[in-house]
């Protein structure tokens, strides 16, 4: 495994080869269900998604894309802070949300107007 | 992408902890998560990272408020219903059949 400095010097294609994403080797699904967890998230690209973070914060936005680590690119984002009971910041344009902080994604819901 | 995936296991015996969860597929389960959260929903799919898909979920968040005057702890729980939920594995503490009362 190369060091970060060595990875920086590679071109895009070579970088893809070096950084193998976590392979989703085994998925268990009920017989009535046909979607892999990440495939389900993929189906939500383009619609509103409600993200619950590990802290008492929730992000609602339109899902533009994500990767194997569930880092997410969102737009028309509203950030909700749970304890103070109110909408905090409305961010437009696009954000990249680090997947490390995500607890869960609520899919296919209506906009929560708190 | 789906080609790399080993879907239903061919064996029906319980060999490892993840197999115990497999017995609950398509059943309602109880999930305890970090940050005092609990989920009750129908398990549709999961993987070895415990990324899970739950349907018809009821989420319960429990908070402790301290009364300023009496200094006693008040346990409050907030519930909400979510039709379809994707859960990231690193927040999961335990997975069990729904708790029965009595």
Backbone of each chain as ProteinMPNN parsed JSONL, in Angstrom:
{"seq_chain_A": "XXXXXXXXXXXXXXXXXXXXXXXXXXXXXXXXXXXXXXXXXXXXXXXXXXXXXXXXXXXXXXXXXXXXXXXXXXXXXXXXXXXXXXXXXXXXXXXXXXXXXXXXXXXXXXXXXX", "coords_chain_A": {"N_chain_A": [[0.86, -1.198, 0.0], [0.615, 2.118, -0.957], [2.117, 5.212, 0.209], [0.521, 8.258, 1.363], [1.73, 10.45, 0.075], [2.871, 9.272, -2.161], [0.584, 8.403, -3.435], [-0.604, 10.777, -4.176], [0.9, 11.54, -6.345], [0.12, 9.99, -8.417], [-1.738, 9.438, -11.462], [-5.257, 9.895, -12.321], [-6.459, 7.427, -13.153], [-4.631, 5.44, -12.304], [-4.762, 5.935, -9.649], [-7.32, 5.134, -8.987], [-6.994, 2.379, -9.213], [-5.243, 1.826, -7.138], [-6.648, 2.598, -4.832], [-8.632, 0.562, -3.686], [-11.992, 0.195, -3.171], [-13.913, -0.795, -0.271], [-14.806, -4.03, -0.726], [-18.035, -5.245, -1.282], [-18.676, -8.024, -0.187], [-20.397, -10.0, 0.88], [-23.802, -10.116, 1.075], [-26.785, -10.232, 2.819], [-30.068, -11.031, 2.112], [-33.635, -10.846, 2.331], [-35.955, -13.11, 0.798], [-37.932, -11.745, -0.548], [-36.828, -9.439, -1.25], [-34.807, -7.414, -3.374], [-32.739, -5.585, -3.566], [-29.423, -4.441, -3.04], [-27.97, -2.923, -0.132], [-26.499, -0.54, -0.835], [-27.388, -0.207, -3.391], [-29.971, 0.517, -3.03], [-29.645, 3.042, -1.937], [-28.571, 4.215, -4.143], [-30.769, 4.318, -5.826], [-32.039, 6.444, -4.801], [-30.851, 8.663, -5.708], [-31.169, 11.918, -6.785], [-33.51, 12.389, -5.471], [-35.11, 13.709, -2.45], [-33.351, 13.364, 0.576], [-32.941, 12.274, 3.911], [-30.701, 12.736, 6.328], [-29.339, 11.334, 9.193], [-27.091, 12.31, 11.582], [-24.238, 11.308, 13.623], [-23.951, 13.039, 15.714], [-26.263, 15.291, 17.362], [-27.707, 16.079, 14.972], [-29.31, 16.753, 11.871], [-29.483, 16.326, 8.378], [-31.043, 17.509, 5.553], [-31.489, 17.02, 2.155], [-31.022, 17.142, -1.456], [-30.031, 14.259, -3.02], [-27.087, 13.914, -4.772], [-24.997, 12.231, -5.303], [-22.914, 9.428, -4.211], [-20.395, 7.456, -2.522], [-18.598, 4.302, -2.088], [-18.007, 4.415, 0.586], [-20.079, 5.708, 1.596], [-19.836, 8.482, 1.636], [-21.302, 11.593, 0.886], [-22.725, 13.603, -1.718], [-24.572, 16.475, -1.744], [-27.332, 18.725, -2.512], [-29.148, 21.867, -2.127], [-29.395, 22.035, 0.686], [-30.569, 21.633, 4.032], [-29.848, 22.171, 7.389], [-30.564, 20.634, 10.418], [-30.774, 21.151, 13.868], [-31.105, 19.13, 16.608], [-31.574, 19.39, 19.481], [-31.827, 22.3, 20.236], [-34.229, 22.652, 18.961], [-34.991, 23.691, 16.305], [-34.685, 25.019, 12.938], [-31.467, 25.265, 11.666], [-29.184, 26.1, 9.71], [-29.527, 27.057, 6.339], [-28.192, 25.761, 3.546], [-27.228, 26.348, 0.259], [-26.219, 25.458, -3.042], [-23.682, 23.048, -3.254], [-22.795, 20.351, -1.096], [-20.22, 18.322, 0.333], [-20.574, 15.578, 2.205], [-19.02, 14.025, 4.851], [-18.866, 10.611, 5.173], [-18.248, 9.286, 7.519], [-19.566, 10.391, 9.648], [-22.174, 9.719, 9.519], [-25.163, 8.304, 10.751], [-27.71, 7.206, 10.038], [-29.82, 6.902, 7.051], [-32.786, 8.322, 5.991], [-35.116, 7.389, 3.71], [-37.098, 8.262, 0.839], [-39.022, 9.91, 1.991], [-41.269, 12.602, 3.035], [-40.62, 16.145, 3.04], [-39.466, 17.157, 6.163], [-41.156, 19.469, 7.898], [-40.238, 21.189, 10.392]], "CA_chain_A": [[0.0, 0.0, 0.0], [1.463, 3.301, -1.092], [1.888, 6.275, 1.181], [-0.326, 9.344, 0.847], [2.515, 11.268, -0.859], [3.007, 8.541, -3.416], [-0.725, 8.362, -4.087], [-0.87, 12.091, -4.757], [1.621, 11.737, -7.597], [-0.445, 9.136, -9.471], [-2.832, 10.009, -12.243], [-6.602, 9.48, -11.864], [-6.709, 6.014, -13.416], [-3.78, 4.637, -11.427], [-5.239, 6.154, -8.281], [-8.476, 4.251, -8.83], [-6.54, 1.005, -9.015], [-4.627, 1.705, -5.824], [-7.626, 2.737, -3.767], [-9.75, -0.348, -3.886], [-13.009, 0.418, -2.152], [-14.279, -1.991, 0.487], [-15.69, -4.836, -1.569], [-19.218, -5.71, -0.577], [-18.592, -9.418, -0.603], [-21.528, -10.828, 1.26], [-24.99, -9.391, 1.505], [-27.877, -11.134, 3.14], [-31.332, -10.373, 1.808], [-34.793, -11.729, 2.397], [-36.302, -13.569, -0.547], [-38.821, -10.798, -1.205], [-36.104, -8.184, -1.425], [-33.798, -7.635, -4.395], [-31.755, -4.506, -3.654], [-28.32, -4.333, -2.094], [-28.131, -1.658, 0.597], [-26.015, 0.624, -1.559], [-28.22, -0.034, -4.586], [-31.153, 1.262, -2.591], [-29.234, 4.44, -1.822], [-28.382, 4.662, -5.532], [-32.088, 4.622, -6.396], [-32.523, 7.703, -4.249], [-30.138, 9.793, -6.307], [-32.113, 12.823, -7.432], [-34.636, 12.735, -4.601], [-34.758, 14.261, -1.138], [-32.899, 12.347, 1.506], [-32.882, 12.816, 5.259], [-29.533, 12.069, 6.897], [-29.171, 11.533, 10.625], [-25.673, 12.218, 11.897], [-23.941, 10.746, 14.928], [-24.253, 14.086, 16.684], [-27.701, 15.582, 17.316], [-27.888, 16.93, 13.814], [-29.857, 16.065, 10.704], [-29.278, 17.066, 7.129], [-32.012, 17.16, 4.517], [-31.029, 17.602, 0.901], [-31.204, 16.323, -2.644], [-28.847, 13.429, -3.179], [-26.499, 13.95, -6.111], [-24.167, 11.051, -5.49], [-22.252, 8.932, -3.021], [-19.4, 6.45, -2.881], [-18.677, 3.063, -1.313], [-17.901, 4.715, 2.005], [-21.264, 6.519, 1.871], [-19.632, 9.935, 1.615], [-22.415, 11.999, 0.037], [-22.782, 14.936, -2.307], [-25.964, 16.911, -1.643], [-27.587, 20.138, -2.771], [-30.351, 22.412, -1.467], [-29.29, 21.384, 1.978], [-30.972, 22.293, 5.268], [-29.265, 21.492, 8.529], [-31.426, 20.744, 11.587], [-30.117, 20.786, 15.113], [-32.235, 18.508, 17.298], [-31.888, 19.883, 20.813], [-32.397, 23.645, 20.297], [-35.592, 22.635, 18.407], [-35.239, 24.657, 15.234], [-33.857, 24.918, 11.741], [-30.253, 26.047, 11.882], [-28.604, 26.774, 8.551], [-29.93, 26.562, 5.029], [-27.077, 25.914, 2.633], [-27.542, 25.962, -1.109], [-25.091, 24.906, -3.789], [-23.468, 21.636, -3.017], [-21.898, 20.001, -0.008], [-19.713, 16.964, 0.402], [-20.731, 15.164, 3.586], [-18.136, 12.924, 5.202], [-19.686, 9.476, 5.575], [-17.904, 8.804, 8.857], [-20.443, 10.967, 10.655], [-23.57, 9.369, 9.272], [-25.758, 7.188, 11.483], [-28.661, 6.556, 9.143], [-30.441, 7.672, 5.981], [-34.215, 8.069, 5.847], [-35.324, 7.512, 2.281], [-38.462, 8.264, 0.312], [-39.967, 10.595, 2.876], [-41.627, 13.97, 2.674], [-39.78, 17.104, 3.737], [-39.959, 17.396, 7.517], [-41.225, 20.894, 8.216], [-40.267, 21.258, 11.853]], "C_chain_A": [[0.885, 1.234, 0.0], [1.151, 4.317, 0.016], [1.031, 7.356, 0.525], [0.438, 10.159, -0.188], [2.66, 10.571, -2.197], [1.678, 8.518, -4.169], [-1.034, 9.67, -4.787], [-0.227, 12.256, -6.125], [1.057, 10.881, -8.73], [-1.51, 9.876, -10.257], [-4.149, 9.401, -11.769], [-6.822, 7.986, -12.004], [-5.929, 5.122, -12.473], [-4.268, 4.747, -9.987], [-6.424, 5.249, -7.993], [-8.052, 2.83, -8.548], [-5.992, 0.809, -7.6], [-5.648, 1.715, -4.711], [-8.79, 1.812, -4.031], [-10.768, -0.12, -2.798], [-13.34, -0.899, -1.453], [-15.218, -2.842, -0.361], [-16.841, -5.362, -0.735], [-19.392, -7.176, -0.9], [-19.846, -10.209, -0.285], [-22.662, -9.961, 1.738], [-26.083, -10.409, 1.756], [-29.188, -10.411, 2.883], [-32.472, -11.366, 1.959], [-35.225, -12.039, 0.96], [-37.178, -12.568, -1.287], [-38.093, -9.515, -1.581], [-35.003, -8.388, -2.444], [-32.697, -6.59, -4.434], [-30.66, -4.624, -2.61], [-28.474, -3.0, -1.366], [-27.664, -0.44, -0.197], [-26.785, 0.841, -2.857], [-29.469, 0.761, -4.232], [-30.821, 2.742, -2.468], [-29.079, 5.026, -3.223], [-29.706, 5.047, -6.169], [-32.606, 5.962, -5.907], [-31.786, 8.9, -4.807], [-31.142, 10.631, -7.071], [-33.285, 13.173, -6.532], [-34.138, 13.232, -3.25], [-34.372, 13.123, -0.213], [-32.667, 13.01, 2.855], [-31.788, 12.052, 5.985], [-29.429, 12.378, 8.377], [-27.7, 11.324, 10.938], [-25.468, 11.657, 13.294], [-24.156, 11.775, 16.027], [-25.758, 14.383, 16.577], [-28.021, 16.521, 16.174], [-28.486, 16.107, 12.688], [-29.721, 16.952, 9.485], [-30.326, 16.585, 6.14], [-31.544, 17.8, 3.229], [-31.351, 16.684, -0.256], [-29.915, 15.56, -2.893], [-28.338, 13.477, -4.615], [-25.65, 12.711, -6.366], [-23.529, 10.623, -4.179], [-21.213, 7.916, -3.47], [-19.527, 5.238, -1.959], [-18.589, 3.297, 0.188], [-19.109, 5.515, 2.489], [-20.895, 7.95, 2.239], [-20.68, 10.422, 0.638], [-22.258, 13.407, -0.495], [-24.252, 15.34, -2.356], [-26.103, 18.345, -2.102], [-28.916, 20.548, -2.159], [-30.473, 21.873, -0.059], [-29.82, 22.249, 3.107], [-30.424, 21.483, 6.424], [-30.19, 21.7, 9.729], [-30.643, 20.344, 12.821], [-31.211, 20.303, 16.061], [-32.548, 19.154, 18.638], [-32.459, 21.298, 20.837], [-33.752, 23.749, 19.608], [-35.8, 23.692, 17.34], [-34.31, 24.44, 14.068], [-32.635, 25.802, 11.925], [-29.837, 26.802, 10.622], [-29.19, 26.191, 7.278], [-28.782, 26.814, 4.074], [-27.523, 25.53, 1.227], [-26.285, 25.43, -1.762], [-24.907, 23.458, -3.393], [-22.581, 21.436, -1.804], [-21.414, 18.575, -0.2], [-19.781, 16.586, 1.87], [-19.858, 13.939, 3.853], [-18.953, 11.782, 5.783], [-19.406, 8.947, 6.962], [-18.89, 9.253, 9.911], [-21.89, 10.54, 10.523], [-23.989, 8.192, 10.139], [-26.768, 6.468, 10.611], [-29.234, 7.509, 8.101], [-31.918, 7.32, 5.943], [-34.566, 8.375, 4.41], [-36.801, 7.581, 1.945], [-39.468, 8.96, 1.189], [-40.331, 11.958, 2.341], [-40.701, 14.891, 3.452], [-40.29, 17.333, 5.147], [-39.974, 18.891, 7.799], [-41.359, 21.031, 9.721], [-40.671, 22.668, 12.282]], "O_chain_A": [[1.779, 1.382, 0.833], [0.098, 4.287, 0.652], [0.841, 7.371, -0.691], [-0.124, 10.526, -1.22], [2.581, 11.207, -3.248], [1.653, 8.605, -5.397], [-1.646, 9.685, -5.855], [-0.722, 13.004, -6.968], [1.469, 11.031, -9.88], [-2.109, 10.831, -9.763], [-4.16, 8.506, -10.924], [-7.317, 7.342, -11.079], [-6.47, 4.171, -11.908], [-4.199, 3.793, -9.212], [-6.535, 4.671, -6.912], [-8.673, 2.142, -7.738], [-6.233, -0.211, -6.954], [-5.545, 0.944, -3.757], [-9.824, 2.239, -4.546], [-10.443, -0.229, -1.616], [-13.079, -1.979, -1.983], [-16.324, -2.403, -0.678], [-16.649, -5.861, 0.374], [-20.168, -7.535, -1.786], [-20.303, -11.006, -1.104], [-22.519, -9.176, 2.675], [-26.269, -11.341, 0.974], [-29.398, -9.304, 3.378], [-32.303, -12.567, 1.745], [-34.89, -11.306, 0.03], [-37.175, -12.536, -2.518], [-38.687, -8.609, -2.166], [-34.32, -9.412, -2.411], [-31.794, -6.694, -5.265], [-30.933, -4.877, -1.437], [-29.041, -2.054, -1.913], [-28.353, 0.579, -0.23], [-26.829, 1.96, -3.368], [-29.959, 1.566, -5.023], [-31.62, 3.597, -2.849], [-29.415, 6.186, -3.461], [-29.769, 5.988, -6.96], [-33.499, 6.551, -6.514], [-32.064, 10.035, -4.421], [-31.882, 10.115, -7.909], [-33.988, 14.149, -6.791], [-32.947, 13.19, -2.94], [-34.989, 12.058, -0.221], [-32.247, 14.164, 2.928], [-31.925, 10.854, 6.233], [-29.429, 13.542, 8.777], [-27.128, 10.287, 10.603], [-26.421, 11.542, 14.064], [-24.506, 11.417, 17.152], [-26.445, 13.765, 15.764], [-28.539, 17.618, 16.38], [-28.208, 14.914, 12.561], [-29.833, 18.175, 9.567], [-30.473, 15.382, 5.92], [-31.235, 18.991, 3.203], [-31.882, 15.589, -0.071], [-28.837, 16.15, -2.966], [-29.055, 13.129, -5.553], [-25.587, 12.203, -7.485], [-23.586, 11.334, -3.176], [-21.151, 7.555, -4.645], [-20.45, 5.16, -1.148], [-19.047, 2.469, 0.975], [-19.159, 5.946, 3.641], [-21.567, 8.568, 3.065], [-20.941, 9.745, -0.356], [-21.73, 14.29, 0.18], [-25.078, 14.635, -2.937], [-25.134, 19.105, -2.093], [-29.706, 19.708, -1.729], [-31.504, 21.33, 0.337], [-29.561, 23.452, 3.149], [-30.523, 20.256, 6.438], [-30.562, 22.836, 10.025], [-29.94, 19.334, 12.828], [-32.173, 21.036, 16.287], [-33.714, 19.444, 18.904], [-33.523, 21.488, 21.427], [-34.377, 24.809, 19.649], [-36.706, 24.516, 17.464], [-33.284, 23.769, 14.182], [-32.762, 26.967, 12.302], [-30.106, 27.995, 10.485], [-29.334, 24.975, 7.152], [-28.432, 27.966, 3.818], [-28.138, 24.48, 1.04], [-25.37, 24.992, -1.066], [-25.882, 22.727, -3.218], [-21.714, 22.261, -1.519], [-22.088, 17.74, -0.803], [-19.116, 17.206, 2.699], [-19.958, 12.935, 3.149], [-19.656, 11.963, 6.777], [-20.232, 8.233, 7.531], [-19.05, 8.601, 10.942], [-22.74, 10.947, 11.315], [-23.265, 7.203, 10.251], [-26.696, 5.249, 10.457], [-29.156, 8.731, 8.232], [-32.271, 6.143, 5.871], [-34.344, 9.489, 3.935], [-37.645, 7.038, 2.658], [-40.655, 8.637, 1.143], [-39.789, 12.418, 1.337], [-40.067, 14.466, 4.417], [-41.461, 17.676, 5.314], [-38.918, 19.511, 7.925], [-42.465, 20.994, 10.26], [-40.758, 22.948, 13.478]]}, "seq_chain_B": "XXXXXXXXXXXXXXXXXXXXXXXXXXXXXXXXXXXXXXXXXXXXXXXXXXXXXXXXXXXXXXXXXXXXXXXXXXXXXXXXXXXXXXXXXXXXXXXXXXXXXX", "coords_chain_B": {"N_chain_B": [[-21.372, -4.982, -10.607], [-23.094, -6.326, -8.915], [-22.151, -8.784, -9.379], [-20.0, -9.365, -7.824], [-21.112, -10.11, -5.562], [-22.104, -12.298, -3.047], [-25.029, -13.764, -2.687], [-27.807, -15.124, -1.24], [-26.871, -17.35, 1.31], [-25.881, -20.748, 0.867], [-25.924, -22.624, 2.833], [-27.902, -23.623, 5.654], [-27.289, -23.698, 8.266], [-26.382, -22.3, 11.448], [-23.518, -20.618, 11.64], [-21.865, -18.492, 12.249], [-21.871, -15.341, 14.067], [-23.197, -13.452, 12.355], [-24.941, -15.076, 10.996], [-27.006, -15.496, 12.744], [-28.431, -13.184, 12.603], [-29.346, -13.466, 10.071], [-31.419, -15.265, 10.348], [-33.455, -13.617, 11.054], [-34.279, -12.234, 8.817], [-36.58, -10.374, 6.864], [-38.236, -10.272, 8.984], [-39.657, -8.57, 11.815], [-37.447, -6.581, 13.691], [-35.417, -5.578, 16.508], [-33.276, -2.917, 16.99], [-30.52, -1.713, 18.675], [-28.86, 1.313, 18.996], [-25.932, 3.496, 18.98], [-25.75, 6.551, 20.895], [-28.15, 6.502, 22.339], [-30.319, 5.536, 20.775], [-33.062, 3.699, 19.446], [-34.336, 1.246, 17.229], [-37.187, -0.1, 15.628], [-38.124, -2.293, 13.271], [-38.758, -3.738, 9.965], [-36.534, -6.1, 8.777], [-34.902, -5.915, 5.8], [-32.501, -6.239, 4.321], [-28.982, -6.829, 4.837], [-25.423, -6.38, 5.405], [-21.968, -7.502, 5.79], [-20.84, -5.382, 7.104], [-22.813, -4.558, 8.626], [-24.43, -2.634, 7.491], [-27.702, -1.802, 7.067], [-30.978, -2.393, 5.736], [-34.035, -1.207, 6.637], [-37.548, -1.5, 6.873], [-40.659, 0.296, 7.408], [-40.199, 1.657, 9.952], [-39.915, 2.362, 13.437], [-38.472, 4.851, 15.23], [-36.84, 5.43, 18.275], [-35.738, 7.91, 20.37], [-33.929, 8.486, 23.244], [-33.725, 10.803, 25.829], [-32.072, 12.377, 28.584], [-33.185, 14.633, 30.851], [-32.226, 17.062, 33.171], [-33.833, 18.182, 35.959], [-33.887, 21.497, 36.97], [-34.481, 22.503, 39.484], [-35.113, 20.349, 41.304], [-33.105, 18.624, 40.681], [-33.523, 16.112, 39.666], [-33.467, 13.271, 37.451], [-35.035, 13.266, 34.38], [-36.448, 11.063, 32.199], [-36.866, 11.215, 28.803], [-38.567, 10.22, 25.891], [-38.478, 10.315, 22.37], [-40.408, 9.607, 19.594], [-40.486, 8.553, 16.181], [-41.809, 7.816, 12.909], [-40.47, 6.129, 10.141], [-40.577, 5.409, 6.747], [-38.68, 3.983, 5.093], [-35.462, 2.917, 5.72], [-31.947, 3.347, 5.758], [-29.318, 2.001, 7.453], [-26.236, 2.783, 8.889], [-23.552, 0.678, 9.569], [-21.63, 1.176, 11.645], [-22.869, 2.411, 13.73], [-24.411, 0.627, 15.037], [-25.312, -1.196, 17.927], [-26.621, -3.471, 19.068], [-28.565, -6.246, 17.729], [-31.715, -7.659, 17.719], [-34.585, -9.907, 18.146], [-37.866, -8.369, 18.284], [-38.605, -6.896, 21.441], [-40.525, -8.649, 23.721], [-43.422, -8.129, 25.69], [-44.292, -9.287, 28.873]], "CA_chain_B": [[-21.262, -4.758, -9.162], [-23.801, -7.397, -8.217], [-21.461, -10.042, -9.633], [-19.068, -9.681, -6.736], [-21.852, -10.316, -4.322], [-22.589, -13.629, -2.732], [-26.304, -13.416, -2.074], [-28.242, -16.036, -0.176], [-25.946, -18.428, 1.647], [-26.523, -22.012, 0.54], [-26.091, -23.409, 4.046], [-28.909, -23.104, 6.555], [-26.872, -23.81, 9.656], [-25.871, -21.073, 12.046], [-22.093, -20.856, 11.851], [-21.203, -17.332, 12.825], [-22.861, -14.402, 14.593], [-24.038, -12.841, 11.321], [-25.984, -16.022, 10.604], [-28.136, -15.333, 13.651], [-29.243, -12.095, 12.059], [-29.969, -13.978, 8.843], [-32.67, -15.902, 10.726], [-34.483, -12.588, 11.234], [-34.576, -11.526, 7.564], [-37.994, -10.194, 6.57], [-39.001, -10.241, 10.236], [-39.445, -7.33, 12.563], [-36.337, -6.709, 14.646], [-35.123, -4.45, 17.38], [-31.867, -2.54, 16.849], [-30.089, -0.68, 19.619], [-27.752, 2.024, 18.38], [-25.243, 4.445, 19.846], [-26.496, 7.802, 21.119], [-29.474, 6.268, 22.92], [-31.374, 5.38, 19.771], [-33.536, 2.334, 19.22], [-35.155, 1.143, 16.035], [-37.979, -1.317, 15.474], [-38.579, -2.279, 11.885], [-38.641, -5.017, 9.254], [-35.208, -6.211, 8.188], [-34.934, -6.36, 4.402], [-31.185, -6.672, 3.869], [-27.853, -6.329, 5.615], [-24.18, -6.977, 4.935], [-21.052, -7.821, 6.892], [-20.543, -4.164, 7.855], [-24.049, -4.222, 9.312], [-25.275, -1.679, 6.778], [-28.982, -2.502, 7.045], [-32.163, -1.724, 5.196], [-35.201, -1.515, 7.456], [-38.771, -0.887, 6.387], [-41.687, 0.549, 8.425], [-39.406, 1.755, 11.167], [-40.21, 3.321, 14.487], [-37.214, 5.221, 15.881], [-37.039, 6.016, 19.608], [-34.542, 8.57, 20.898], [-34.14, 8.728, 24.672], [-32.858, 11.845, 26.376], [-32.215, 12.587, 30.024], [-33.144, 16.05, 31.216], [-32.066, 17.227, 34.617], [-34.674, 19.257, 36.475], [-32.972, 22.457, 37.606], [-34.762, 22.71, 40.916], [-35.006, 19.143, 42.115], [-31.932, 17.865, 40.22], [-33.813, 14.715, 39.34], [-33.307, 12.947, 36.042], [-36.292, 12.94, 33.703], [-36.2, 10.344, 30.95], [-37.865, 11.551, 27.78], [-38.291, 9.538, 24.622], [-39.13, 10.883, 21.192], [-40.554, 8.56, 18.583], [-40.992, 8.949, 14.876], [-41.917, 6.708, 11.969], [-39.762, 6.337, 8.879], [-40.979, 4.273, 5.888], [-37.573, 3.168, 4.597], [-34.274, 3.424, 6.394], [-30.649, 2.728, 5.55], [-28.578, 2.211, 8.689], [-24.802, 2.556, 8.751], [-23.19, -0.338, 10.548], [-20.798, 1.495, 12.808], [-23.667, 2.939, 14.832], [-25.232, -0.441, 15.613], [-24.803, -1.835, 19.133], [-27.116, -4.84, 19.057], [-29.697, -6.593, 16.883], [-32.444, -8.731, 18.414], [-36.003, -9.923, 17.831], [-38.487, -7.296, 19.053], [-38.786, -7.277, 22.838], [-41.91, -8.991, 24.03], [-43.785, -7.759, 27.056], [-45.079, -10.307, 29.578]], "C_chain_B": [[-21.935, -5.888, -8.411], [-23.079, -8.722, -8.422], [-20.515, -10.398, -8.511], [-19.804, -10.177, -5.52], [-22.346, -11.74, -4.199], [-23.923, -13.426, -2.052], [-26.726, -14.435, -1.03], [-27.187, -17.114, 0.074], [-26.628, -19.743, 1.323], [-26.737, -22.84, 1.809], [-27.147, -22.786, 4.945], [-28.506, -23.202, 8.007], [-26.322, -22.47, 10.131], [-24.408, -21.304, 12.359], [-21.389, -19.688, 12.517], [-22.263, -16.331, 13.278], [-23.758, -13.787, 13.525], [-25.148, -13.774, 10.865], [-27.209, -15.898, 11.492], [-29.052, -14.228, 13.15], [-29.985, -12.583, 10.822], [-31.309, -14.652, 9.147], [-33.803, -14.885, 10.831], [-34.819, -11.834, 9.962], [-36.068, -11.546, 7.293], [-38.863, -10.27, 7.818], [-38.803, -8.879, 10.87], [-38.315, -7.569, 13.567], [-36.207, -5.443, 15.468], [-33.636, -4.164, 17.236], [-31.548, -1.463, 17.869], [-28.873, -0.012, 19.012], [-27.075, 2.932, 19.394], [-26.109, 5.7, 19.969], [-27.927, 7.556, 21.548], [-30.587, 6.211, 21.887], [-31.784, 3.923, 19.688], [-34.41, 2.325, 17.981], [-35.959, -0.145, 16.109], [-38.515, -1.293, 14.059], [-38.395, -3.643, 11.26], [-37.304, -5.056, 8.535], [-35.305, -6.742, 6.764], [-33.59, -6.914, 3.937], [-30.115, -6.132, 4.816], [-26.591, -6.934, 5.03], [-23.214, -7.12, 6.109], [-20.643, -6.58, 7.678], [-21.719, -3.766, 8.724], [-24.698, -2.957, 8.759], [-26.61, -2.412, 6.663], [-30.05, -1.69, 6.33], [-33.344, -2.17, 6.039], [-36.415, -0.812, 6.878], [-39.746, -0.694, 7.538], [-41.083, 0.69, 9.804], [-40.002, 2.735, 12.156], [-38.904, 3.593, 15.217], [-37.538, 5.856, 17.229], [-35.723, 6.618, 20.057], [-34.814, 8.909, 22.346], [-33.178, 9.789, 25.157], [-33.106, 11.963, 27.874], [-32.126, 14.083, 30.291], [-33.041, 16.153, 32.727], [-32.897, 18.425, 35.056], [-33.798, 20.201, 37.283], [-33.204, 22.59, 39.097], [-34.505, 21.455, 41.735], [-33.773, 18.311, 41.778], [-32.247, 16.41, 39.931], [-33.718, 14.522, 37.832], [-34.658, 12.577, 35.452], [-35.956, 12.266, 32.384], [-37.29, 10.702, 29.95], [-37.545, 10.74, 26.542], [-39.126, 10.149, 23.516], [-39.219, 9.796, 20.143], [-40.911, 9.197, 17.249], [-40.979, 7.746, 13.954], [-41.249, 7.065, 10.664], [-40.06, 5.158, 7.971], [-39.82, 3.388, 5.442], [-36.275, 3.759, 5.109], [-33.037, 2.626, 6.001], [-29.839, 3.03, 6.803], [-27.117, 1.887, 8.464], [-24.32, 1.693, 9.909], [-22.444, 0.123, 11.782], [-21.571, 2.125, 13.956], [-24.442, 1.871, 15.58], [-24.552, -1.057, 16.827], [-25.303, -3.268, 19.216], [-28.34, -5.007, 18.171], [-30.408, -7.757, 17.56], [-33.867, -8.805, 17.889], [-36.68, -8.868, 18.695], [-38.76, -7.774, 20.472], [-40.25, -7.555, 23.08], [-42.198, -8.574, 25.467], [-44.613, -8.861, 27.681], [-44.842, -11.711, 29.09]], "O_chain_B": [[-21.423, -6.36, -7.396], [-23.36, -9.689, -7.714], [-20.247, -11.573, -8.261], [-19.187, -10.618, -4.551], [-22.927, -12.304, -5.126], [-23.951, -12.948, -0.918], [-26.042, -14.586, -0.017], [-26.676, -17.717, -0.87], [-27.843, -19.854, 1.485], [-27.642, -23.674, 1.852], [-27.278, -21.563, 4.998], [-29.279, -22.838, 8.893], [-25.869, -21.637, 9.346], [-24.08, -22.095, 13.243], [-20.428, -19.876, 13.263], [-23.431, -16.46, 12.91], [-24.955, -13.613, 13.755], [-26.189, -13.313, 10.395], [-28.327, -16.162, 11.05], [-30.276, -14.314, 13.254], [-31.112, -12.166, 10.557], [-32.224, -14.624, 8.324], [-34.975, -15.243, 10.712], [-35.583, -10.871, 10.017], [-36.738, -12.565, 7.459], [-40.089, -10.326, 7.721], [-37.895, -8.132, 10.506], [-38.241, -8.62, 14.204], [-36.794, -4.403, 15.17], [-32.819, -5.077, 17.348], [-32.214, -0.43, 17.927], [-27.952, -0.692, 18.56], [-27.562, 3.12, 20.509], [-27.079, 5.874, 19.23], [-28.827, 8.308, 21.172], [-31.666, 6.766, 22.092], [-30.957, 3.023, 19.84], [-35.137, 3.282, 17.716], [-35.468, -1.163, 16.597], [-39.267, -0.394, 13.683], [-37.943, -4.586, 11.909], [-36.978, -4.147, 7.771], [-35.734, -7.874, 6.542], [-33.538, -7.931, 3.244], [-30.31, -5.125, 5.498], [-26.658, -7.885, 4.252], [-23.578, -6.894, 7.262], [-20.151, -6.699, 8.8], [-21.659, -2.783, 9.463], [-25.436, -2.278, 9.473], [-26.636, -3.551, 6.197], [-30.021, -0.459, 6.326], [-33.626, -3.363, 6.146], [-36.326, 0.336, 6.442], [-39.686, -1.419, 8.532], [-41.414, -0.066, 10.718], [-40.52, 3.788, 11.785], [-38.293, 2.675, 15.764], [-38.41, 6.721, 17.317], [-34.708, 5.925, 20.12], [-35.819, 9.55, 22.655], [-31.971, 9.7, 24.932], [-34.201, 11.687, 28.364], [-31.115, 14.718, 29.993], [-33.697, 15.414, 33.461], [-32.691, 19.543, 34.583], [-33.058, 19.772, 38.168], [-32.268, 22.765, 39.876], [-33.779, 21.484, 42.729], [-33.433, 17.387, 42.517], [-31.353, 15.564, 39.946], [-33.864, 15.461, 37.05], [-35.343, 11.687, 35.956], [-35.257, 12.839, 31.548], [-38.478, 10.518, 30.211], [-36.378, 10.589, 26.18], [-40.305, 10.457, 23.69], [-38.226, 9.137, 19.835], [-41.554, 10.245, 17.197], [-40.246, 6.782, 14.175], [-41.431, 8.163, 10.138], [-39.827, 4.014, 8.361], [-39.959, 2.165, 5.412], [-36.018, 4.953, 4.952], [-33.07, 1.398, 5.92], [-29.689, 4.193, 7.178], [-26.789, 0.838, 7.911], [-24.638, 1.946, 11.071], [-22.597, -0.462, 12.854], [-21.016, 2.353, 15.031], [-25.053, 2.14, 16.614], [-23.371, -1.401, 16.778], [-24.509, -4.188, 19.411], [-29.059, -4.047, 17.894], [-29.768, -8.739, 17.936], [-34.327, -7.862, 17.246], [-36.14, -8.495, 19.737], [-39.109, -8.936, 20.678], [-41.114, -6.773, 22.683], [-41.334, -8.655, 26.34], [-45.565, -9.33, 27.057], [-45.445, -12.653, 29.605]]}, "name": "protein", "num_of_chains": 2, "seq": "XXXXXXXXXXXXXXXXXXXXXXXXXXXXXXXXXXXXXXXXXXXXXXXXXXXXXXXXXXXXXXXXXXXXXXXXXXXXXXXXXXXXXXXXXXXXXXXXXXXXXXXXXXXXXXXXXXXXXXXXXXXXXXXXXXXXXXXXXXXXXXXXXXXXXXXXXXXXXXXXXXXXXXXXXXXXXXXXXXXXXXXXXXXXXXXXXXXXXXXXXXXXXXXXXXXXXXXX"}
